Amino acid sequence: MNGYKRIINFLRSEYFLSSNGGNANKLVNLLDAAIKSVISEQGNGPIYDSNIDRRTLYQVALESKMPLKVNNNFKILLTQIKQYLQGSVKANDPFMVKNVIPLPSFSYLATFVAVSLYMPNGVTGEDAASVLDAEISCASALSKLAGYDFNKAAGVFTFGGTGTNLYALKIGMMKAAPDHATKGVNDNNLVVIGSRASHYCHKTSANWLGIGQNNYIQVQTNIDQTMKIDDFKKVCRQALASGKKIACIEVSGGTTSNMAIDDIESIYKIREQLVLEFDLKYRPHIHVDSVIGWAYLNFNSYDFKKNILGFSNNGLAKIKKISSLIKKINYADSFGVDFHKTGYTPYVSSMIIVKNQTDFELLRRDMKIMTPLFHDDFAYNPGIFTLETSRSAANMLATWCTMQTLGIEGFQTLLGHSLEMSSVMREELAKYENIGLYLANKKSYGCDIFIRCYPPGVIPNKTYKKELKNDDLLMVNTTYTSGFADWIFKNKTMSKNGIAISKSSASFYTLTGKPMVALRIYSLNPNLNESLAKEIISRLAILKKEFDNLF
């Protein structure tokens, strides 16, 4: 057999699922080889082992080209995957405590691979059919947790936290200035109101949607990063009095730093008051950016008196505080969910949930400009209103299977564990205040730990209090903290006895409005235990002493 027929027969047999599925063992064998290969070389540290110097980006570009022939032994290529992982974080390592990076569950990974074999596109029920039921299931379950009426609520998967905010802003724009969709935003005087402590993707969304990032008006925040309600009311009034239209109010539902949750109920009441006061013909859309905090909705039904899971007093107090704040999410018009943060799924799996499904109707495409794809009037075809024209339905079902696997109890346990480990590290950190390691966020919401660092001879507690008011002193110790962080990143995170932590350029804002730079530890890993939690802090203390001896 010559020519393409020989090659197509080989490809059918080795690299694609046959029509009867009889060669699925080939995929299973490849998965087995790939997983064994990367695990065998992962090393003992929190960063994937690196045995060679990384290539420059120019070298990567120079050396990359398409091969001429079909590879007839892909297993050899699989052994090279580990080269690409070198220097990457390892989510499974308990000493990898940087950023909000969970360990993905096996239930997600297995489901995603299995469903991906059939390529259902999540924009059309004509193709994905019942796989799309998983999207409705996820949205319904989340709306019930949030206290929404599931008969009226709805939700769609999108491409990350930025996507959830894009949807929210777009819905708000359609409410405040519906003609912008055809005429543009130039003459509509649209603004977005948000917190200074909010994620930068809020400004990015305003930029990309044409509102303009300068029209994202930031409200002052408290030390704990929550929005100052009086300033919020003042900012809204000033905007409306000047003829602006508030497209969206972005509320923090668990900030990336310090898990701050705004007073959602008060913000809702102020919105209602402003509608009456200014005789608005629309209601500014309230969106809670809860891509981290959403998971704590699982504690809405927890009996804190019985405390059946046996959380410590410190852990229970934090859970109760977070739960009491996030349950007010039912006052919002929409909220965001990142399963790949506190949902223990891999990148990328996010949803926006709206209280009223009619909000999605505002986003319906003009069918006249669409390629005729949706012929079944009875099928669930979210592609009619989604930003995306391609979405992974496999992700939807894999996420739903993860939710069904972990359940409320599983999420409660994982989140509670992260807070318990954070408490252990906080207590341990107090032992090293004498060498210049200081817990900056003593009154925190979540499991974040922010560590302000000081040179030898400085009294951390007294200096920290002065920094909140003294910008010059703040800068001096910011320089020291940043220098220590850079030294760790360059010299120690690759070692077998190292730790992988991150640095926040704005753990929170001082009384003068300046950002407080700090080292950051985030403990989501289920493999972390009390002994290892203490060792993380002791390793950091050893590094601090080494740094001070060198400089």
VEXDREN-2710 file (C-alpha; in Angstrom, 1 decimal):
% VEXDREN-2710
k/r/px/py/pz
1/MET/0.0/0.0/0.0
2/ASN/1.5/3.3/-1.0
3/GLY/0.8/7.0/-0.6
4/TYR/-1.7/8.6/1.7
5/LYS/-3.7/5.3/2.2
6/ARG/-0.8/3.8/4.2
7/ILE/-0.5/6.9/6.3
8/ILE/-4.2/7.3/6.9
9/ASN/-4.5/3.7/8.0
10/PHE/-1.6/4.2/10.4
11/LEU/-3.2/7.4/11.9
12/ARG/-6.5/5.7/12.3
13/SER/-4.9/2.9/14.2
14/GLU/-2.5/4.7/16.4
15/TYR/-3.6/8.3/17.0
16/PHE/-7.4/8.6/16.6
17/LEU/-10.3/6.7/18.3
18/SER/-11.7/4.2/15.9
19/SER/-15.4/4.2/15.0
20/ASN/-16.1/1.3/17.4
21/GLY/-13.7/2.6/20.1
22/GLY/-11.8/-0.7/19.9
23/ASN/-8.3/1.0/20.0
24/ALA/-9.0/3.1/23.1
25/ASN/-6.2/1.1/24.9
26/LYS/-3.7/3.0/22.7
27/LEU/-4.8/6.2/24.4
28/VAL/-4.8/4.6/27.8
29/ASN/-1.2/3.4/27.2
30/LEU/-0.1/6.8/26.1
31/LEU/-1.7/8.5/29.1
32/ASP/0.0/6.0/31.3
33/ALA/3.4/6.6/29.7
34/ALA/3.0/10.4/29.8
35/ILE/2.0/10.5/33.5
36/LYS/4.8/8.0/34.5
37/SER/7.3/10.0/32.6
38/VAL/6.6/13.4/34.1
39/ILE/6.2/12.0/37.7
40/SER/9.5/10.1/37.4
41/GLU/11.4/13.4/36.9
42/GLN/9.3/15.8/39.1
43/GLY/11.9/15.9/41.8
44/ASN/11.4/16.5/45.5
45/GLY/11.0/20.3/45.6
46/PRO/8.0/22.5/45.0
47/ILE/9.3/23.4/41.6
48/TYR/9.6/20.8/38.8
49/ASP/13.3/19.7/38.7
50/SER/15.5/21.5/36.2
51/ASN/18.6/19.8/35.0
52/ILE/19.4/22.1/32.1
53/ASP/19.5/25.8/31.6
54/ARG/16.3/27.2/30.0
55/ARG/16.6/28.2/26.4
56/THR/16.1/31.9/25.5
57/LEU/12.9/32.7/23.7
58/TYR/14.9/33.4/20.6
59/GLN/16.4/29.9/20.8
60/VAL/12.9/28.4/21.2
61/ALA/11.7/30.2/18.2
62/LEU/14.8/29.5/16.1
63/GLU/14.7/25.7/16.8
64/SER/11.0/25.2/16.4
65/LYS/9.6/23.9/13.1
66/MET/7.1/21.4/11.8
67/PRO/8.5/17.9/11.2
68/LEU/8.2/16.6/7.7
69/LYS/7.1/13.1/8.5
70/VAL/4.4/11.5/10.8
71/ASN/5.9/10.3/14.0
72/ASN/5.5/6.6/14.2
73/ASN/6.5/6.3/17.9
74/PHE/4.9/9.0/20.0
75/LYS/5.9/7.4/23.2
76/ILE/9.4/8.7/22.6
77/LEU/8.0/12.2/22.3
78/LEU/6.1/11.7/25.6
79/THR/9.4/11.2/27.4
80/GLN/10.3/14.8/26.4
81/ILE/7.4/16.4/28.1
82/LYS/9.4/16.7/31.3
83/GLN/11.8/19.1/29.5
84/TYR/8.9/21.5/29.1
85/LEU/7.9/21.2/32.7
86/GLN/11.3/22.2/34.2
87/GLY/10.9/25.2/36.4
88/SER/7.1/24.9/36.5
89/VAL/5.2/24.9/39.8
90/LYS/4.0/21.6/41.1
91/ALA/0.5/21.9/42.5
92/ASN/0.8/18.5/44.3
93/ASP/3.8/19.6/46.4
94/PRO/2.9/20.8/49.9
95/PHE/5.7/23.4/49.8
96/MET/4.2/25.0/46.7
97/VAL/2.2/27.7/48.4
98/LYS/2.3/30.5/45.9
99/ASN/-0.9/32.1/44.5
100/VAL/-4.3/30.4/44.3
101/ILE/-3.3/27.2/42.6
102/PRO/-5.3/24.1/43.6
103/LEU/-4.5/20.5/43.0
104/PRO/-6.9/19.2/40.3
105/SER/-9.1/16.2/41.1
106/PHE/-8.8/12.9/39.3
107/SER/-12.6/13.0/38.7
108/TYR/-12.2/16.1/36.6
109/LEU/-9.2/14.8/34.7
110/ALA/-10.7/11.4/33.9
111/THR/-14.0/12.9/32.7
112/PHE/-12.4/15.6/30.6
113/VAL/-10.2/13.1/28.7
114/ALA/-13.1/10.7/28.1
115/VAL/-15.6/13.3/26.9
116/SER/-13.0/15.1/24.8
117/LEU/-12.8/12.0/22.6
118/TYR/-16.1/13.0/21.0
119/MET/-15.5/16.8/20.6
120/PRO/-18.9/18.2/21.8
121/ASN/-18.9/22.0/21.3
122/GLY/-20.6/23.7/24.2
123/VAL/-22.2/26.4/22.1
124/THR/-24.9/24.3/20.5
125/GLY/-27.2/21.6/21.8
126/GLU/-27.5/20.3/18.2
127/ASP/-24.0/19.0/18.6
128/ALA/-23.3/18.7/22.4
129/ALA/-26.9/17.6/23.2
130/SER/-27.1/16.1/26.7
131/VAL/-23.5/17.1/27.6
132/LEU/-24.8/20.6/27.9
133/ASP/-27.1/19.4/30.7
134/ALA/-24.0/19.6/32.8
135/GLU/-23.8/23.4/32.3
136/ILE/-27.4/23.8/33.4
137/SER/-26.7/21.4/36.4
138/CYS/-23.7/23.5/37.5
139/ALA/-25.6/26.8/37.1
140/SER/-28.6/25.4/39.0
141/ALA/-26.6/24.0/41.9
142/LEU/-24.6/27.2/42.3
143/SER/-27.7/29.4/42.1
144/LYS/-29.3/27.3/44.9
145/LEU/-26.2/27.7/47.0
146/ALA/-26.3/31.4/46.4
147/GLY/-30.0/31.7/47.4
148/TYR/-31.2/32.5/43.9
149/ASP/-34.5/31.2/42.5
150/PHE/-33.1/28.4/40.2
151/ASN/-36.2/28.7/38.0
152/LYS/-35.2/32.3/37.1
153/ALA/-31.4/32.0/37.4
154/ALA/-28.9/30.9/34.7
155/GLY/-25.2/30.5/34.1
156/VAL/-22.7/29.9/31.4
157/PHE/-19.1/28.7/31.4
158/THR/-16.5/31.1/30.1
159/PHE/-12.8/31.5/29.8
160/GLY/-11.7/32.6/33.3
161/GLY/-12.4/35.3/35.8
162/THR/-11.8/38.0/33.2
163/GLY/-14.5/36.4/31.1
164/THR/-17.0/36.5/34.0
165/ASN/-16.3/40.2/34.5
166/LEU/-16.6/40.9/30.7
167/TYR/-20.0/39.3/30.7
168/ALA/-21.1/41.3/33.8
169/LEU/-19.9/44.6/32.3
170/LYS/-21.6/43.8/29.0
171/ILE/-24.9/43.0/30.6
172/GLY/-24.6/46.3/32.6
173/MET/-23.9/48.2/29.4
174/MET/-27.0/46.8/27.8
175/LYS/-29.1/47.9/30.7
176/ALA/-27.7/51.4/30.9
177/ALA/-27.2/52.1/27.2
178/PRO/-28.8/49.5/25.0
179/ASP/-28.1/51.4/21.8
180/HIS/-24.3/51.0/22.4
181/ALA/-24.4/47.6/20.7
182/THR/-25.1/49.2/17.3
183/LYS/-24.0/52.8/17.7
184/GLY/-20.9/52.3/20.0
185/VAL/-20.2/53.7/23.4
186/ASN/-18.8/57.1/22.5
187/ASP/-21.8/59.3/23.6
188/ASN/-23.1/57.2/26.4
189/ASN/-20.9/58.5/29.3
190/LEU/-20.6/55.0/30.7
191/VAL/-18.6/54.3/33.9
192/VAL/-17.9/51.3/36.1
193/ILE/-17.7/51.6/39.9
194/GLY/-15.3/49.3/41.7
195/SER/-13.0/48.8/44.6
196/ARG/-9.4/49.9/44.6
197/ALA/-8.5/46.5/45.9
198/SER/-10.3/44.8/43.0
199/HIS/-8.5/42.6/40.5
200/TYR/-6.8/44.4/37.5
201/CYS/-9.0/42.5/35.1
202/HIS/-11.9/44.8/36.0
203/LYS/-10.0/47.7/34.4
204/THR/-9.0/45.4/31.5
205/SER/-12.7/44.6/30.9
206/ALA/-13.6/48.3/30.8
207/ASN/-10.7/48.8/28.4
208/TRP/-11.7/45.9/26.1
209/LEU/-15.4/46.8/26.0
210/GLY/-14.7/50.4/25.0
211/ILE/-15.8/52.0/28.2
212/GLY/-12.2/52.9/28.8
213/GLN/-10.1/52.0/31.9
214/ASN/-10.1/55.7/33.0
215/ASN/-13.8/55.4/33.3
216/TYR/-13.4/52.6/35.9
217/ILE/-13.8/54.6/39.1
218/GLN/-12.1/53.2/42.1
219/VAL/-13.6/53.5/45.6
220/GLN/-11.3/53.8/48.6
221/THR/-10.7/50.7/50.7
222/ASN/-10.2/49.9/54.3
223/ILE/-7.0/48.2/55.6
224/ASP/-8.7/44.8/55.2
225/GLN/-9.3/45.7/51.5
226/THR/-13.1/46.0/51.8
227/MET/-14.8/48.9/50.1
228/LYS/-15.5/52.0/52.2
229/ILE/-19.3/52.3/51.9
230/ASP/-19.5/56.0/52.5
231/ASP/-17.0/56.6/49.7
232/PHE/-18.9/54.2/47.5
233/LYS/-22.1/56.3/48.0
234/LYS/-20.2/59.5/47.4
235/VAL/-18.5/58.2/44.2
236/CYS/-21.8/57.0/42.7
237/ARG/-23.6/60.2/43.5
238/GLN/-20.8/62.3/41.9
239/ALA/-20.9/60.1/38.7
240/LEU/-24.7/60.3/38.3
241/ALA/-24.8/64.0/39.2
242/SER/-22.3/64.7/36.4
243/GLY/-24.5/62.9/33.8
244/LYS/-22.6/59.6/33.8
245/LYS/-24.4/56.2/33.5
246/ILE/-23.2/53.5/35.9
247/ALA/-23.0/50.4/33.7
248/CYS/-21.8/48.1/36.5
249/ILE/-20.9/48.0/40.1
250/GLU/-18.1/45.6/40.7
251/VAL/-18.2/44.2/44.2
252/SER/-15.4/42.1/45.8
253/GLY/-16.5/38.6/46.8
254/GLY/-13.1/37.4/48.0
255/THR/-10.2/39.4/46.6
256/THR/-7.2/37.6/45.3
257/SER/-5.3/39.2/48.2
258/ASN/-6.7/38.7/51.7
259/MET/-10.1/37.3/50.5
260/ALA/-11.8/40.6/51.3
261/ILE/-15.6/40.5/50.8
262/ASP/-17.5/43.7/50.5
263/ASP/-20.8/44.6/52.3
264/ILE/-23.0/43.3/49.4
265/GLU/-26.3/44.1/51.1
266/SER/-25.4/47.7/51.8
267/ILE/-24.2/48.2/48.3
268/TYR/-27.5/46.8/47.0
269/LYS/-29.5/49.1/49.2
270/ILE/-27.5/52.2/48.1
271/ARG/-28.1/51.1/44.5
272/GLU/-31.8/51.0/45.1
273/GLN/-31.7/54.4/46.8
274/LEU/-29.8/56.0/43.9
275/VAL/-32.3/54.7/41.4
276/LEU/-35.0/56.5/43.2
277/GLU/-33.0/59.6/44.0
278/PHE/-31.8/60.2/40.4
279/ASP/-35.0/58.7/38.8
280/LEU/-32.9/56.3/36.8
281/LYS/-34.6/54.4/34.0
282/TYR/-32.3/51.4/34.5
283/ARG/-30.7/49.7/37.5
284/PRO/-26.9/49.7/37.5
285/HIS/-25.9/46.0/37.4
286/ILE/-24.3/44.6/40.6
287/HIS/-21.8/41.9/40.0
288/VAL/-19.9/40.2/42.7
289/ASP/-16.4/39.1/41.6
290/SER/-16.5/36.0/43.8
291/VAL/-14.2/33.8/41.7
292/ILE/-12.4/32.8/44.9
293/GLY/-15.1/33.4/47.6
294/TRP/-17.9/31.5/45.9
295/ALA/-16.8/28.1/47.3
296/TYR/-17.6/29.3/50.8
297/LEU/-21.3/29.2/49.9
298/ASN/-21.0/25.6/50.7
299/PHE/-21.0/26.6/54.4
300/ASN/-24.4/28.3/54.2
301/SER/-26.0/25.2/55.7
302/TYR/-23.2/24.3/58.1
303/ASP/-24.2/23.9/61.7
304/PHE/-21.5/26.0/63.5
305/LYS/-22.7/24.9/66.9
306/LYS/-22.4/21.2/66.3
307/ASN/-19.3/21.7/64.1
308/ILE/-19.5/18.1/62.9
309/LEU/-16.2/18.3/61.0
310/GLY/-14.3/19.4/64.1
311/PHE/-12.7/22.6/63.0
312/SER/-10.6/24.5/65.5
313/ASN/-12.0/27.6/67.2
314/ASN/-9.8/29.8/65.0
315/GLY/-10.8/27.9/61.8
316/LEU/-14.4/27.9/62.7
317/ALA/-14.4/31.7/63.5
318/LYS/-12.9/32.4/60.1
319/ILE/-15.4/30.2/58.2
320/LYS/-18.3/31.7/60.1
321/LYS/-17.1/35.2/59.2
322/ILE/-16.6/34.4/55.5
323/SER/-19.9/32.6/55.3
324/SER/-21.8/35.4/56.9
325/LEU/-20.4/37.8/54.3
326/ILE/-20.6/35.7/51.1
327/LYS/-24.2/34.5/51.7
328/LYS/-25.3/38.1/51.0
329/ILE/-24.4/37.3/47.4
330/ASN/-28.2/36.8/46.8
331/TYR/-28.5/40.6/46.7
332/ALA/-26.3/40.8/43.6
333/ASP/-27.5/40.5/40.0
334/SER/-24.7/38.2/39.1
335/PHE/-21.5/36.6/40.5
336/GLY/-18.4/34.9/39.1
337/VAL/-17.0/31.4/39.8
338/ASP/-13.5/30.1/39.1
339/PHE/-13.5/26.3/39.6
340/HIS/-9.8/26.4/38.8
341/LYS/-9.2/28.4/42.0
342/THR/-11.2/27.1/45.0
343/GLY/-13.0/24.4/43.0
344/TYR/-10.0/22.0/42.6
345/THR/-10.2/21.8/38.8
346/PRO/-7.4/22.6/36.3
347/TYR/-7.3/25.7/34.1
348/VAL/-9.6/26.9/32.8
349/SER/-13.1/26.5/34.2
350/SER/-15.2/29.5/35.1
351/MET/-18.9/30.5/35.2
352/ILE/-21.0/33.6/35.5
353/ILE/-24.3/33.1/37.3
354/VAL/-27.1/35.6/36.8
355/LYS/-30.1/36.0/39.1
356/ASN/-32.4/36.5/36.1
357/GLN/-31.8/34.6/33.0
358/THR/-33.4/37.5/31.0
359/ASP/-30.0/39.2/31.5
360/PHE/-28.6/36.7/29.0
361/GLU/-31.4/37.7/26.6
362/LEU/-29.8/41.2/26.5
363/LEU/-26.7/39.6/24.9
364/ARG/-28.6/37.7/22.1
365/ARG/-26.8/38.1/18.8
366/ASP/-28.5/39.5/15.7
367/MET/-29.4/36.4/13.9
368/LYS/-29.1/38.2/10.6
369/ILE/-25.3/38.6/11.0
370/MET/-24.8/35.0/12.0
371/THR/-23.8/32.0/9.9
372/PRO/-26.9/29.8/10.1
373/LEU/-25.8/27.2/12.7
374/PHE/-28.7/26.8/15.0
375/HIS/-31.5/25.0/13.2
376/ASP/-33.2/23.2/16.1
377/ASP/-35.5/25.7/17.8
378/PHE/-36.0/23.3/20.7
379/ALA/-32.3/22.7/21.5
380/TYR/-30.4/24.6/24.2
381/ASN/-28.1/26.7/22.1
382/PRO/-26.1/29.1/24.3
383/GLY/-24.0/30.2/21.4
384/ILE/-26.8/32.6/20.5
385/PHE/-25.7/34.8/23.3
386/THR/-22.3/33.7/24.5
387/LEU/-19.2/35.7/23.7
388/GLU/-17.5/32.5/22.7
389/THR/-18.3/30.6/19.5
390/SER/-16.3/27.6/20.7
391/ARG/-16.6/26.2/24.2
392/SER/-15.4/23.0/25.7
393/ALA/-18.5/20.9/26.7
394/ALA/-16.0/18.4/28.2
395/ASN/-15.0/21.0/30.7
396/MET/-18.6/21.4/31.7
397/LEU/-19.2/17.8/32.4
398/ALA/-15.8/17.3/34.1
399/THR/-16.6/20.2/36.4
400/TRP/-20.0/18.8/37.2
401/CYS/-18.5/15.4/38.0
402/THR/-16.0/17.2/40.3
403/MET/-18.8/18.9/42.1
404/GLN/-20.7/15.6/42.4
405/THR/-17.5/13.9/43.7
406/LEU/-16.6/16.4/46.3
407/GLY/-20.0/17.5/47.4
408/ILE/-20.7/20.1/50.0
409/GLU/-18.9/18.1/52.6
410/GLY/-15.8/17.8/50.4
411/PHE/-15.6/21.5/49.7
412/GLN/-16.2/22.3/53.4
413/THR/-13.3/19.9/54.3
414/LEU/-10.9/21.3/51.7
415/LEU/-11.6/24.9/52.5
416/GLY/-11.6/24.3/56.2
417/HIS/-8.3/22.4/55.9
418/SER/-6.7/25.4/54.1
419/LEU/-7.8/27.7/56.9
420/GLU/-6.5/25.3/59.6
421/MET/-3.1/25.1/57.9
422/SER/-3.0/28.9/57.6
423/SER/-3.7/29.2/61.3
424/VAL/-0.8/26.8/62.1
425/MET/1.6/28.9/59.9
426/ARG/0.4/32.1/61.5
427/GLU/1.1/30.8/64.9
428/GLU/4.5/29.5/63.8
429/LEU/5.4/32.8/62.2
430/ALA/5.0/34.7/65.5
431/LYS/8.1/32.8/66.7
432/TYR/10.3/34.5/64.1
433/GLU/9.2/38.1/64.6
434/ASN/12.6/38.6/66.3
435/ILE/14.4/38.0/63.0
436/GLY/12.2/40.4/61.0
437/LEU/9.4/38.2/59.7
438/TYR/6.1/39.9/60.5
439/LEU/2.5/38.8/59.8
440/ALA/1.0/41.8/58.0
441/ASN/-2.6/40.7/57.8
442/LYS/-3.4/39.7/61.3
443/LYS/-7.1/40.3/60.7
444/SER/-7.5/38.3/57.5
445/TYR/-10.6/36.8/55.9
446/GLY/-9.2/33.7/54.1
447/CYS/-6.1/31.5/54.2
448/ASP/-3.8/34.2/52.8
449/ILE/-0.6/34.9/54.8
450/PHE/1.2/38.2/54.0
451/ILE/4.7/38.5/55.5
452/ARG/6.4/41.9/55.8
453/CYS/10.2/41.6/56.1
454/TYR/12.6/43.8/58.0
455/PRO/16.4/44.0/58.2
456/PRO/18.2/43.0/61.4
457/GLY/17.8/45.4/64.3
458/VAL/14.4/46.7/63.3
459/ILE/11.5/46.1/65.6
460/PRO/8.7/44.8/63.2
461/ASN/5.6/45.6/65.3
462/LYS/6.5/49.2/65.9
463/THR/7.9/49.8/62.4
464/TYR/4.8/48.2/60.7
465/LYS/2.5/50.6/62.6
466/LYS/4.6/53.5/61.5
467/GLU/4.6/52.4/57.9
468/LEU/0.9/52.6/57.7
469/LYS/1.2/56.4/57.9
470/ASN/4.8/57.1/56.8
471/ASP/5.3/56.6/53.0
472/ASP/9.1/57.1/53.2
473/LEU/9.5/54.4/55.9
474/LEU/7.1/52.2/53.9
475/MET/9.4/52.5/50.8
476/VAL/12.5/51.6/52.8
477/ASN/11.1/48.3/54.0
478/THR/9.4/47.6/50.7
479/THR/12.8/47.7/49.1
480/TYR/14.1/45.3/51.6
481/THR/11.1/42.9/51.3
482/SER/11.3/43.0/47.5
483/GLY/15.1/42.3/47.6
484/PHE/14.6/39.3/49.8
485/ALA/11.8/38.0/47.6
486/ASP/13.9/38.4/44.5
487/TRP/16.8/36.5/46.1
488/ILE/14.5/33.6/47.0
489/PHE/13.1/33.4/43.5
490/LYS/16.5/33.4/41.9
491/ASN/18.4/31.2/44.2
492/LYS/16.2/29.0/46.4
493/THR/12.9/27.9/44.9
494/MET/14.6/25.4/42.6
495/SER/16.3/23.6/45.5
496/LYS/15.0/20.4/47.0
497/ASN/14.7/22.0/50.4
498/GLY/13.1/25.2/49.1
499/ILE/9.6/26.7/49.2
500/ALA/7.6/28.2/46.4
501/ILE/6.0/31.4/47.6
502/SER/5.0/34.6/45.8
503/LYS/5.2/38.3/46.4
504/SER/2.2/40.6/46.4
505/SER/2.8/44.2/45.1
506/ALA/-0.4/45.2/47.0
507/SER/-1.3/42.9/49.9
508/PHE/-3.4/45.8/50.9
509/TYR/-3.3/49.6/51.0
510/THR/-2.0/51.7/53.9
511/LEU/-3.8/54.6/55.6
512/THR/-2.2/56.9/53.1
513/GLY/-3.4/54.8/50.1
514/LYS/0.0/53.3/49.3
515/PRO/0.4/49.6/48.4
516/MET/1.9/47.3/51.0
517/VAL/4.4/44.9/49.4
518/ALA/4.7/41.5/51.2
519/LEU/5.6/37.9/50.7
520/ARG/2.6/35.7/50.2
521/ILE/1.7/32.2/51.2
522/TYR/-1.6/30.5/50.1
523/SER/-2.4/27.1/51.5
524/LEU/-4.9/25.2/49.3
525/ASN/-3.0/22.0/49.1
526/PRO/-4.7/18.9/50.6
527/ASN/-1.3/17.3/51.0
528/LEU/-0.3/19.9/53.5
529/ASN/-0.3/18.8/57.2
530/GLU/0.5/20.6/60.5
531/SER/4.1/19.4/60.5
532/LEU/4.7/20.5/56.9
533/ALA/3.0/23.8/57.6
534/LYS/5.4/24.6/60.4
535/GLU/8.3/23.5/58.2
536/ILE/7.3/26.0/55.5
537/ILE/7.8/28.9/58.0
538/SER/11.0/27.4/59.4
539/ARG/12.4/27.1/55.9
540/LEU/11.5/30.7/55.3
541/ALA/13.3/31.7/58.5
542/ILE/16.4/29.9/57.4
543/LEU/16.4/31.7/54.1
544/LYS/15.9/35.0/55.9
545/LYS/19.0/34.4/58.0
546/GLU/21.0/33.4/55.0
547/PHE/19.9/36.5/53.2
548/ASP/20.9/38.8/56.1
549/ASN/24.3/37.1/56.4
550/LEU/25.0/37.7/52.7
551/PHE/24.1/41.4/52.7
END
